[in-house]
Amino acid sequence: MKISVPFSPPDISDLEIGEVVSALKSGWITTGPRTKQFEKNIGEYLGNKNVCCLNSQTACAEMALRILGVGPGDEVIVPAYTYTASASVVCHVGAKLVIVDTMPNSLEIDYDAVEATITDKTKVIIPVDLGGVPCDYDRLFDMVERKKSLFKPSNEIQKCMGRISINADTAHAFGATWNGKKIGTVADFSSFSFHAVKNLTTAEGGALAWRSISGIDDSEIYHKLQLLSLHGQSKDALAKTKLGAWEYDVVGTWYKCNMTDVVAAIGLKQLERYPTMLERRRDIITHYDDAFKPLGVETLAHYTDEHQSSGHLYITRVPWITCEQRNEIIIKMAELGVATNVHYKPLPMHTAYKNMGFDISNYPNAYAHFENEITLPLHTCLTDEQVEYVIECYRKVLSEYI
């Protein structure tokens, strides 16, 4: 019997719906008390009080670069195998984008190549916790410590850091851990996504978490983020509601990327449910691994002694198929009712990055992984029956290519 299995629908319960209704009825629907409470609750969950919610992970990543003063003349290193948001923010601030290949037979950035690419203009490395699996932060921090003598700070925060900043793209990794520490407490800056397809959603939204920097007041970073995200306005709408507090100043011609209370309402209830949601993802991954690894299908190592994944994507690699066969398999799975996807087409394959001079031939490892990668449905709306059906269909379709 054919069963329909969508790729990644949002898991929304009556709890989220009720909280959104309450927000709408409260008369406060833009940035206000629920957004501030969501920031506080995220901080408690992560074990890091330094959290600011904005309207997307992309906004969070860009504002982190702007907080650091990164701009023209600076260089930022990004992996080839990622979504465009990891790299586009570098272009937004006018810095030079430096793209590095992955390691052979891996989705992780090539750490040796990163170290060899660092120059005296390098200000930030943006590693990616792809699929919710943390990258090797130990290697990254060891690397930037070894390269401290090359680092040339151009503002006070860079001077206080004294080295290249690790600004992790943690869009997939909310709830993951590295050596027992929650992602969001490991990198210097961590940018989370709460987009509709993410483990925890606010429909659209994101959160920036940062580690305290000696000599820099955390409250000043938060205040600067508020200015950057609200047109440079010295008071937000909530502050202006206080008696006689209408007057404000505009201290910079900045941006509009704040989170609203309506979407924060969704996040508040999602966060309450989140531990159970992560458990369900782990259960599904275990079932998939038991079924596919014996076939020779390569998958991400979501759970090890070193790290615990958020279980965001079930990325598979079928080493013996071609790119054309991969596309055939995706169509055949769709005909059986199972939606699949590809994560990701490497950046140098996209027109925008080709136009910057990037060529996929210089990134052979990323391309080799892309050409036979297929992502299977992994979300908390999946029933046990659907999980078994995905397994049955994938086994059946792959058997035609062995």
FIMARFI-145812 format. One record per residue: residue in one letter; x, y, z of N, C-alpha, C in turn. Coordinates in pm, whole numbers, padded with zeros to 5 digits, always signed. Last residue first. Layout:
REM residues N
AXYZXYZXYZ ...
END
This chain:
REM residues 402
I+02224-00194-00749+02337-00270-00693+02394-00364-00799 Y+01996-00071-00821+02122-00008-00863+02245-00080-00809 E+01775-00180-00714+01779-00175-00860+01913-00123-00911 S+01800-00137-00447+01832-00272-00496+01840-00277-00648 L+01697+00117-00407+01843+00102-00415+01882-00035-00472 V+01422+00056-00394+01474+00137-00503+01625+00118-00518 K+01410-00104-00158+01359-00152-00286+01421-00077-00402 R+01513+00068+00041+01577-00062+00013+01538-00112-00127 Y+01321+00268+00026+01461+00299-00007+01538+00171-00038 C+01084+00134+00104+01095+00195-00029+01240+00218-00068 E+01147+00052+00369+01106-00046+00266+01127+00010+00126 I+01194+00302+00490+01298+00197+00487+01270+00097+00374 V+00943+00419+00463+01061+00483+00403+01172+00379+00388 Y+00794+00240+00619+00766+00252+00476+00882+00318+00403 E+00893+00284+00873+00911+00151+00813+00888+00157+00662 V+00801+00549+00901+00944+00517+00909+00973+00384+00842 Q+00523+00511+00891+00591+00587+00786+00740+00560+00784 E+00484+00369+01129+00447+00309+01000+00517+00379+00885 D+00557+00553+01320+00637+00432+01305+00609+00364+01171 T+00525+00882+01169+00475+00770+01248+00568+00652+01232 L+00666+01205+01178+00670+01070+01122+00612+00968+01219 C+00691+01441+01303+00554+01406+01261+00550+01267+01199 T+00956+01489+01345+00880+01432+01457+00732+01414+01426 H+01168+01376+01074+01097+01480+01149+01005+01412+01251 L+01314+01307+00792+01345+01291+00935+01279+01406+01010 P+01341+01166+00470+01258+01236+00568+01299+01203+00712 L+01683+01167+00342+01553+01103+00367+01472+01183+00469 T+01887+01285+00089+01841+01307+00226+01700+01251+00241 I+02160+01170-00094+02013+01174-00087+01975+01189+00060 E+02445+01200-00303+02382+01227-00174+02230+01233-00188 N+02623+01186-00516+02544+01066-00480+02482+01078-00341 E+02735+01435-00553+02682+01366-00670+02605+01238-00636 F+02837+01539-00309+02711+01588-00363+02651+01493-00467 H+03085+01420-00284+02979+01388-00188+02843+01428-00243 A+03223+01530-00497+03211+01385-00488+03101+01344-00391 Y+03219+01803-00431+03142+01754-00545+03120+01604-00537 A+03390+01806-00211+03252+01850-00195+03166+01796-00309 N+03626+01722-00338+03568+01642-00230+03420+01676-00207 P+03689+01920-00530+03652+01784-00572+03586+01701-00463 Y+03701+02206-00591+03641+02151-00468+03594+02007-00495 N+03771+02304-00829+03867+02326-00721+03818+02269-00587 S+03551+02268-00984+03665+02177-01007+03772+02192-00899 I+03380+02475-00927+03361+02350-00853+03477+02252-00874 D+03504+02794-00880+03489+02685-00977+03484+02554-00902 F+03442+03142-00837+03459+03010-00777+03425+02902-00881 G+03386+03394-00933+03510+03330-00975+03535+03193-00915 M+03146+03501-00892+03253+03556-00809+03388+03493-00843 N+02986+03348-01051+03011+03486-01095+03118+03555-01012 K+02968+03125-00893+03044+03115-01018+03082+03256-01065 Y+02795+03229-00706+02934+03205-00665+03024+03181-00786 A+02557+03253-00851+02609+03368-00776+02756+03351-00741 T+02516+02990-00955+02550+03103-01042+02614+03219-00967 H+02665+02714-00780+02558+02811-00799+02606+02933-00877 M+02884+02565-00728+02800+02520-00840+02688+02619-00870 P+03010+02653-00499+03069+02691-00627+02989+02644-00749 L+02842+02535-00288+02833+02676-00325+02892+02708-00463 P+02696+02213-00363+02806+02297-00314+02799+02440-00369 K+02381+02128-00271+02458+02158-00391+02569+02251-00346 Y+02398+01930+00028+02355+02045-00048+02426+02042-00181 H+02111+01766+00021+02177+01865+00107+02329+01843+00099 V+01815+01690-00141+01960+01687-00153+02017+01799-00068 N+01532+01476-00058+01594+01604-00090+01743+01583-00109 T+01204+01317-00083+01345+01323-00040+01404+01456-00086 A+00892+01181-00011+00966+01300-00052+01108+01295+00003 V+00726+00903-00121+00826+00948-00022+00903+01067-00078 G+00562+00787-00308+00500+00872-00206+00596+00929-00104 L+00668+00663-00520+00620+00576-00413+00557+00654-00298 E+00756+00880-00659+00646+00801-00718+00586+00704-00617 A+00970+00949-00497+00854+01037-00503+00733+00964-00559 M+01145+00743-00559+01095+00755-00422+00970+00842-00418 K+01193+00810-00827+01127+00682-00794+01072+00683-00651 I+01327+01055-00797+01199+01049-00868+01123+00922-00832 I+01555+00968-00662+01469+01069-00600+01331+01067-00664 I+01664+00801-00856+01619+00744-00728+01524+00840-00658 E+01739+00984-01054+01639+00882-01083+01579+00826-00954 N+01941+01119-00918+01820+01192-00956+01706+01096-00991 R+02128+00913-00898+02075+00976-00777+01943+01046-00808 Q+02188+00874-01167+02115+00769-01095+02056+00823-00966 E+02331+01109-01214+02208+01084-01289+02124+00978-01219 C+02550+01070-01045+02462+01184-01022+02327+01162-01092 T+02576+00714-00973+02616+00838-01039+02516+00949-01003 I+02652+00495-00692+02565+00552-00794+02622+00681-00853 W+02802+00399-00480+02814+00332-00609+02725+00389-00719 P+02753+00535-00238+02881+00553-00308+02885+00498-00450 V+02519+00723-00127+02519+00592-00192+02640+00588-00285 R+02467+00879+00173+02550+00879+00052+02554+00736-00001 T+02220+01068+00349+02281+00941+00310+02368+00963+00186 I+02113+01248+00624+02188+01256+00499+02248+01119+00469 Y+01874+01344+00792+01927+01211+00769+01987+01209+00628 L+01908+01629+01005+01893+01573+00871+01946+01430+00866 H+01909+01659+01293+01828+01743+01206+01804+01682+01068 G+02012+01570+01543+01937+01482+01455+01853+01556+01353 S+02177+01701+01702+02037+01738+01717+01949+01654+01625 S+02428+01473+01834+02366+01554+01731+02227+01599+01771 Q+02687+01473+02053+02549+01429+02039+02482+01525+01942 H+03034+01370+02058+02925+01463+02033+02789+01393+02028 E+03205+01171+02158+03250+01310+02149+03135+01409+02134 D+03085+00929+02135+03132+00967+02268+03169+01115+02272 T+02806+01001+01912+02935+00941+01944+02972+00979+02087 Y+02563+01026+01676+02581+01009+01822+02710+00932+01849 H+02570+01055+01399+02497+01153+01480+02531+01146+01629 A+02751+01030+01141+02762+00974+01277+02698+01074+01374 L+02565+01002+00835+02636+01082+00935+02641+01009+01069 T+02620+00716+00618+02536+00812+00689+02621+00893+00787 E+02632+00517+00327+02705+00597+00425+02612+00701+00487 V+02529+00189+00261+02493+00330+00253+02566+00407+00363 G+02565-00075+00292+02679+00001+00243+02648+00148+00221 L+02368-00213+00412+02362-00209+00267+02484-00139+00207 P+02399-00170+00684+02438-00301+00629+02437-00306+00476 K+02287+00095+00699+02431+00074+00708+02475-00063+00656 F+02003+00073+00692+02079+00116+00574+02229+00091+00582 A+01887-00018+00933+01841-00069+00805+01940-00042+00691 D+02013+00113+01139+02007-00034+01145+01969-00093+01010 D+01958+00378+01061+02095+00326+01060+02098+00174+01058 Y+01676+00392+01104+01734+00409+00971+01874+00348+00964 H+01664+00356+01383+01595+00263+01293+01653+00271+01152 T+01814+00581+01466+01858+00446+01502+01794+00342+01410 I+01650+00787+01371+01785+00770+01317+01838+00630+01346 I+01427+00753+01540+01413+00734+01395+01549+00710+01331 D+01543+00815+01789+01481+00684+01768+01469+00655+01618 R+01616+01081+01754+01720+00979+01776+01666+00839+01750 R+01364+01197+01731+01457+01202+01618+01566+01095+01633 R+01269+01154+01991+01202+01090+01877+01294+01089+01755 E+01441+01319+02137+01440+01174+02162+01377+01099+02044 L+01364+01570+02044+01499+01521+02015+01508+01370+02035 M+01106+01582+02153+01123+01584+02008+01261+01533+01968 T+01162+01591+02424+01091+01475+02371+01106+01467+02219 P+01286+01848+02438+01358+01725+02475+01293+01598+02421 Y+01072+02031+02342+01191+01997+02264+01266+01871+02309 R+00854+02141+02458+00839+02005+02403+00970+01948+02350 E+00940+02395+02522+00890+02309+02629+00885+02163+02584 L+00992+02494+02267+01104+02469+02357+01062+02380+02474 Q+00735+02530+02167+00824+02432+02104+00936+02393+02200 K+00654+02741+02328+00593+02610+02350+00672+02499+02281 L+00822+02946+02231+00811+02921+02375+00756+02781+02402 G+00775+02953+01952+00900+02902+02006+00894+02868+02153 I+00524+03076+01937+00542+02939+01888+00665+02877+01953 A+00595+03325+02042+00495+03243+02111+00504+03098+02067 A+00761+03428+01850+00823+03386+01977+00726+03298+02056 V+00571+03506+01664+00653+03388+01635+00724+03338+01760 V+00459+03718+01811+00374+03613+01755+00455+03487+01727 D+00666+03891+01874+00607+03810+01981+00517+03699+01928 T+00933+03884+01628+00806+03932+01682+00755+03840+01792 M+01276+03984+01593+01176+03877+01607+01049+03937+01667 N+01421+04221+01356+01382+04177+01490+01286+04059+01484 C+01544+04357+01148+01545+04210+01146+01511+04153+01283 K+01650+04612+00985+01522+04574+01045+01510+04423+01040 Y+01945+04824+01034+01864+04722+00968+01734+04693+01043 W+02076+05160+01027+02097+05015+01026+01978+04936+00974 T+02215+05424+01067+02122+05386+00960+02133+05236+00936 G+02213+05519+01415+02279+05461+01299+02176+05424+01194 V+02059+05631+01607+02204+05649+01622+02284+05587+01507 V+01783+05804+01661+01834+05706+01565+01984+05728+01558 D+01603+05830+01971+01702+05880+01877+01732+05768+01777 Y+01281+05915+02114+01392+05823+02084+01488+05892+01989 E+01001+05965+02326+01111+06018+02247+01223+05916+02231 W+00811+05849+02493+00793+05841+02349+00918+05875+02270 A+00771+05823+02767+00896+05772+02708+00888+05763+02556 G+00549+05878+02921+00639+05989+02889+00764+05949+02815 L+00528+05550+03034+00473+05686+03044+00580+05792+03015 K+00632+05311+02791+00635+05362+02927+00594+05509+02928 T+00655+05245+02528+00519+05246+02586+00517+05298+02729 K+00918+05230+02454+00848+05355+02423+00706+05361+02482 A+00985+04970+02509+01038+05075+02596+00963+05206+02576 L+00857+04847+02292+00815+04815+02429+00861+04925+02525 A+00996+04936+02069+00856+04974+02086+00808+04950+02229 D+01327+05039+02178+01235+04955+02104+01091+04996+02137 K+01538+05321+02130+01440+05253+02214+01356+05161+02127 S+01710+05406+01930+01764+05393+02066+01668+05328+02165 Q+01744+05253+01616+01658+05328+01707+01697+05301+01852 G+01861+05118+01415+01946+05207+01493+01868+05292+01590 H+01667+04946+01310+01691+05074+01243+01785+05168+01318 L+01693+04712+01476+01576+04800+01483+01607+04941+01432 S+01929+04573+01476+01811+04503+01426+01686+04589+01423 L+02120+04742+01587+02140+04693+01451+02012+04636+01391 L+02015+04772+01846+02027+04886+01755+02037+04841+01610 Q+02039+04509+01941+01908+04573+01936+01909+04693+01841 L+02314+04480+01928+02229+04395+01845+02088+04453+01833 K+02389+04662+02123+02427+04689+01985+02344+04604+01889 H+02288+04528+02349+02235+04659+02313+02268+04693+02168 Y+02454+04302+02349+02310+04286+02333+02247+04418+02288 I+02700+04425+02395+02679+04349+02271+02530+04334+02245 E+02650+04531+02646+02676+04623+02536+02659+04553+02401 S+02627+04307+02800+02507+04390+02782+02525+04490+02670 D+02889+04213+02804+02788+04140+02729+02663+04224+02704 D+03167+04414+02762+03045+04397+02840+02939+04328+02755 I+03494+04299+02728+03375+04346+02657+03251+04316+02742 G+03694+04182+02871+03710+04322+02837+03593+04383+02764 S+03649+03866+02732+03717+03943+02836+03740+04087+02789 I+03338+03778+02622+03472+03816+02577+03535+03905+02683 S+03108+03507+02639+03161+03632+02694+03305+03653+02649 R+02971+03375+02341+03049+03356+02463+03101+03491+02510 W+02636+03404+02215+02779+03434+02212+02843+03409+02347 A+02372+03335+01988+02431+03316+02121+02580+03344+02111 L+02093+03433+01813+02238+03445+01820+02281+03429+01964 A+01825+03272+01652+01883+03323+01776+02035+03325+01764 G+01538+03318+01436+01670+03267+01470+01716+03326+01601 G+01265+03269+01199+01330+03322+01318+01466+03261+01341 E+00946+03156+01106+01070+03222+01064+01134+03275+01191 A+00832+02941+01276+00792+02972+01138+00908+03039+01065 T+00985+02861+01477+00900+02976+01508+00839+03026+01377 T+01081+02524+01562+01044+02629+01469+00968+02743+01534 L+01323+02286+01589+01242+02376+01669+01210+02495+01580 N+01424+02172+01350+01376+02089+01462+01282+02166+01553 K+01305+02350+01052+01402+02315+01155+01338+02237+01270 V+01130+02442+00865+01176+02304+00850+01273+02260+00959 A+01077+02713+00938+00969+02613+00942+01018+02469+00934 H+01357+02830+01138+01275+02827+01017+01177+02709+01023 F+01532+02893+01335+01402+02840+01376+01303+02846+01259 S+01883+02859+01361+01766+02884+01278+01643+02819+01338 F+02156+03020+01532+02056+02914+01520+01942+02957+01428 S+02486+03086+01549+02364+03136+01488+02267+03021+01460 S+02727+03175+01782+02651+03063+01725+02518+03116+01675 F+03054+03283+01846+02919+03322+01810+02851+03203+01743 D+03251+03107+01943+03245+03246+01991+03107+03305+01966 A+03123+02777+02029+03180+02876+01938+03174+03016+01999 V+02988+02684+02274+03121+02638+02230+03188+02740+02140 T+02732+02730+02333+02827+02769+02438+02970+02739+02395 G+02612+02641+02119+02562+02769+02166+02646+02820+02281 I+02586+02310+02210+02616+02401+02101+02541+02531+02130 K+02664+02224+02544+02562+02253+02445+02619+02343+02335 K+02916+01988+02617+02873+02127+02620+02769+02152+02510 G+03006+01729+02582+02920+01757+02697+02870+01899+02707 N+03144+01745+02339+03215+01712+02462+03136+01755+02586 W+02877+01916+02224+03016+01885+02188+03093+01867+02317 T+02530+01867+02135+02637+01890+02233+02772+01849+02175 A+02220+02016+02014+02336+01928+02001+02439+01962+02109 G+02031+02215+02033+02014+02096+02116+02128+01997+02108 F+02057+02318+01707+02000+02353+01837+01971+02226+01916 A+02173+02286+01451+02231+02217+01567+02174+02257+01703 H+02138+02410+01209+02082+02276+01225+02100+02218+01365 A+02269+02654+01239+02129+02654+01196+02062+02520+01223 T+02516+02733+01319+02453+02626+01396+02303+02617+01364 D+02793+02841+01206+02658+02830+01150+02596+02707+01216 A+03010+03008+01434+02954+02884+01380+02814+02904+01322 N+03272+03182+01426+03130+03217+01418+03055+03101+01354 I+03553+03233+01585+03479+03117+01532+03331+03150+01540 S+03788+03489+01508+03665+03447+01575+03604+03326+01505 I+04138+03509+01553+04025+03489+01462+03905+03439+01542 R+04239+03712+01840+04253+03600+01746+04132+03599+01653 G+04176+03896+02033+04316+03868+02005+04341+03754+01909 M+03957+04001+02173+03961+03858+02139+04104+03814+02109 C+04026+04270+02193+04004+04193+02316+04007+04043+02289 K+04038+04335+01921+04158+04348+02004+04145+04266+02132 Q+03775+04302+01847+03876+04215+01788+04004+04217+01871 I+03668+04511+01997+03627+04374+02027+03725+04274+01967 E+03794+04739+01881+03816+04703+02021+03779+04559+02051 N+03932+04665+01551+03847+04740+01644+03866+04684+01785 S+04112+04517+01413+04079+04648+01356+03976+04724+01439 P+04396+04299+01466+04263+04353+01503+04240+04491+01445 K+04548+04063+01297+04559+04208+01307+04421+04266+01340 F+04721+03760+01341+04595+03834+01355+04620+03983+01376 L+04949+03613+01346+04910+03672+01218+04796+03772+01233 S+04961+03509+01598+05064+03607+01562+05033+03677+01429 K+04760+03314+01609+04739+03444+01674+04840+03551+01629 K+04759+03058+01516+04772+03165+01417+04757+03304+01476 R+04710+02894+01730+04842+02884+01666+04866+03000+01570 E+04443+02965+01774+04543+02998+01876+04683+02995+01814 V+04324+02856+01553+04327+03002+01563+04421+03048+01674 M+04370+02577+01610+04420+02642+01489+04430+02793+01505 D+04226+02527+01840+04371+02506+01840+04436+02582+01725 F+03970+02576+01737+04026+02667+01837+04177+02650+01852 L+03949+02364+01549+03934+02503+01508+03997+02599+01609 R+03979+02135+01704+04076+02164+01599+04069+02310+01557 D+03752+02162+01868+03885+02158+01928+03991+02194+01823 Y+03537+02142+01695+03569+02273+01753+03707+02275+01816 D+03445+01985+01439+03554+01963+01535+03601+02097+01589 C+03082+02023+01431+03213+02011+01369+03320+01995+01478 P+02791+01837+01527+02891+01941+01553+03021+01916+01478 V+02515+01777+01330+02636+01712+01383+02744+01818+01403 G+02307+01888+01198+02297+01885+01344+02416+01819+01411 G+02359+01910+00934+02268+01803+00974+02248+01793+01124 L+02664+02066+01009+02573+02016+00907+02489+01899+00957 D+02767+02317+01140+02727+02192+01205+02620+02126+01119 V+03029+02486+00986+02887+02451+00979+02863+02318+01048 P+03243+02774+01050+03220+02631+01031+03070+02602+01036 I+03375+03049+00957+03236+03008+00976+03223+02859+00948 I+03621+03253+01092+03595+03124+01028+03451+03088+01060 V+03742+03589+01054+03640+03494+01103+03647+03364+01023 K+03959+03730+00953+03897+03776+01078+03803+03672+01139 T+04248+03744+00767+04139+03655+00813+04086+03702+00948 K+04468+03882+00699+04340+03948+00675+04221+03866+00726 D+04683+03724+00724+04673+03832+00822+04545+03914+00803 T+04524+03405+00655+04621+03512+00628+04607+03618+00737 I+04452+03062+00608+04450+03179+00697+04561+03277+00661 T+04490+02834+00464+04426+02946+00396+04428+03074+00479 A+04583+02639+00629+04673+02685+00524+04620+02810+00455 E+04354+02595+00782+04473+02653+00846+04569+02709+00742 V+04190+02481+00585+04152+02606+00652+04275+02673+00710 A+04325+02246+00531+04314+02347+00426+04275+02482+00484 D+04286+02115+00772+04422+02146+00730+04422+02255+00623 Y+04005+02086+00767+04068+02171+00869+04211+02208+00833 D+03766+02092+00544+03903+02040+00552+03983+02132+00645 I+03442+02051+00687+03542+02134+00621+03680+02074+00642 E+03258+01746+00657+03325+01849+00738+03427+01925+00655 L+03168+01540+00513+03096+01666+00495+03157+01778+00578 S+03395+01317+00344+03341+01379+00464+03264+01503+00428 N+03578+01224+00154+03474+01135+00207+03414+01187+00337 P+03826+01462+00237+03784+01350+00152+03681+01262+00224 M+03684+01768+00371+03782+01660+00376+03735+01547+00282 T+03574+02034+00148+03557+01942+00260+03675+01845+00263 D+03733+02353+00060+03674+02222+00031+03650+02143+00160 V+03649+02693+00123+03742+02580+00141+03666+02449+00119 I+03634+03027+00020+03565+02899+00028+03667+02786+00028 V+03615+03343+00133+03715+03241+00105+03648+03105+00126 L+03506+03664+00055+03463+03527+00084+03572+03429+00041 K+03587+03968+00197+03622+03871+00093+03582+03732+00139 A+03311+04183+00303+03439+04114+00322+03465+04017+00207 G+03063+04305+00294+03169+04354+00206+03304+04290+00225 V+02847+04210+00424+02928+04306+00498+03048+04356+00417 H+02740+04034+00233+02659+04146+00282+02745+04253+00350 C+02933+03835+00209+02918+03932+00100+02840+04054+00145 V+02878+03704+00443+03013+03760+00424+03008+03866+00315 V+02625+03612+00398+02643+03716+00500+02781+03781+00490 S+02659+03406+00217+02604+03533+00169+02624+03646+00269 A+02745+03176+00356+02841+03258+00281+02788+03395+00243 S+02532+03059+00479+02661+03058+00549+02758+03157+00487 A+02329+03073+00289+02326+03165+00403+02458+03169+00480 T+02363+02859+00107+02415+02991+00073+02419+03088+00192 Y+02467+02560+00278+02364+02643+00217+02420+02785+00199 T+02764+02370+00193+02671+02432+00287+02566+02508+00208 Y+03060+02307+00118+02942+02221+00128+02848+02277+00235 A+03270+02480+00142+03203+02472+00012+03069+02399+00024 P+03295+02683+00443+03304+02556+00370+03227+02560+00238 V+03472+02995+00475+03345+02923+00477+03362+02791+00402 I+03642+03270+00615+03652+03136+00557+03524+03058+00582 V+03690+03604+00530+03612+03511+00612+03610+03377+00541 E+03890+03899+00544+03860+03770+00483+03786+03682+00582 D+03873+04257+00485+03882+04139+00571+03849+04013+00491 G+03821+04450+00301+03961+04429+00336+03983+04308+00425 P+03505+04539+00438+03600+04541+00326+03745+04531+00372 G+03448+04375+00758+03405+04449+00640+03508+04443+00529 V+03359+04332+01097+03413+04272+00976+03359+04344+00854 G+03284+04402+01354+03344+04504+01269+03405+04450+01142 L+03145+04235+01518+03291+04219+01516+03360+04324+01430 I+02890+04310+01450+02936+04334+01588+03088+04329+01593 R+02889+04205+01193+02887+04350+01211+02929+04389+01352 L+02884+03932+01245+02996+03990+01169+03003+04140+01189 A+02639+03922+01377+02761+03882+01448+02884+03939+01377 M+02465+03992+01173+02484+04086+01284+02608+04051+01366 E+02484+03758+01016+02532+03886+00964+02556+03986+01077 A+02373+03567+01186+02511+03551+01139+02568+03682+01087 C+02113+03673+01219+02201+03651+01334+02347+03643+01291 A+02016+03666+00957+02031+03795+01025+02126+03782+01143 T+02015+03387+00925+02097+03471+00838+02122+03607+00901 Q+01826+03300+01101+01965+03265+01128+02057+03354+01046 S+01585+03566+01161+01640+03452+01085+01781+03421+01134 N+01506+03772+01326+01405+03714+01237+01456+03599+01151 L+01640+03709+01661+01615+03793+01543+01524+03718+01446 C+01731+03709+02001+01647+03652+01895+01624+03754+01784 C+02024+03661+02176+01939+03763+02114+01862+03697+02000 V+02196+03570+02470+02110+03528+02358+02031+03648+02308 N+02376+03481+02717+02396+03575+02607+02321+03529+02482 K+02360+03282+02903+02266+03394+02916+02273+03490+02799 N+02368+02951+02862+02438+03069+02815+02340+03185+02815 G+02245+02709+02871+02343+02736+02973+02430+02855+02935 L+02042+02650+02695+02179+02637+02647+02282+02641+02760 Y+01820+02701+02859+01835+02571+02793+01979+02547+02751 E+01860+02967+02927+01857+02865+03033+01878+02726+02974 G+01841+03084+02673+01963+03097+02752+01972+02992+02861 I+01575+03026+02612+01682+02967+02531+01813+02971+02609 N+01454+03187+02807+01437+03042+02812+01542+02969+02728 K+01531+03445+02720+01569+03397+02853+01561+03245+02861 E+01409+03453+02467+01555+03468+02480+01602+03413+02613 F+01142+03432+02551+01201+03327+02467+01353+03334+02473 Q+01112+03674+02682+01103+03549+02759+01163+03433+02682 K+01135+03849+02467+01233+03857+02576+01231+03729+02660 T+00908+03769+02321+01042+03757+02261+01149+03759+02370 R+00710+03838+02504+00730+03697+02468+00867+03675+02402 P+00727+04122+02528+00754+04034+02642+00778+03888+02605 G+00842+04209+02198+00793+04247+02329+00820+04141+02433 T+00801+04279+01864+00899+04246+01967+00854+04299+02102 T+00440+04254+01810+00577+04271+01761+00674+04239+01875 I+00204+04224+01952+00238+04120+01854+00376+04138+01791 W-00010+04277+02198+00133+04298+02172+00181+04188+02078 G-00265+04207+02252-00246+04341+02198-00100+04372+02169 S-00332+03957+02331-00266+04043+02429-00254+04187+02383 K-00425+03808+02125-00525+03872+02210-00463+03971+02308 L-00184+03712+02024-00269+03797+01940-00370+03874+02025 A-00101+03553+02238-00020+03667+02195-00105+03764+02114 S-00302+03361+02241-00284+03448+02358-00204+03571+02322 V-00250+03241+01995-00379+03308+02017-00368+03405+02134 V+00000+03132+02057-00011+03234+01952-00142+03312+01968 E-00075+02946+02249+00014+03057+02287+00010+03169+02183 G-00235+02770+02100-00292+02843+02213-00208+02962+02252 I-00045+02669+01921-00161+02743+01870-00222+02828+01981 E+00127+02533+02094+00176+02647+02017+00059+02734+01968 L-00056+02339+02193+00016+02428+02284+00064+02553+02212 D-00140+02188+01980-00236+02284+02036-00169+02381+02133 S+00162+02176+01776+00058+02120+01861-00039+02229+01907 I+00352+02117+01491+00280+02219+01568+00166+02154+01645 D+00610+02054+01319+00541+01981+01425+00477+02083+01519 P+00620+02112+00966+00639+02160+01103+00555+02079+01202 P+00748+01855+00742+00642+01946+00787+00670+01995+00929 S+00947+01741+00538+00976+01807+00665+00866+01906+00706 F+00845+01556+00335+00986+01564+00374+01007+01625+00511 P+00570+01318+00370+00627+01451+00338+00768+01463+00394 V+00462+01031+00249+00558+01073+00352+00619+01208+00312 S+00189+00827+00189+00248+00959+00164+00337+00998+00281 I+00201+00491+00078+00183+00584+00190+00250+00717+00153 K+00058+00218-00090+00134+00342-00101+00098+00435+00014 M+00084-00119+00000+00000+00000+00000+00088+00125+00000 
END
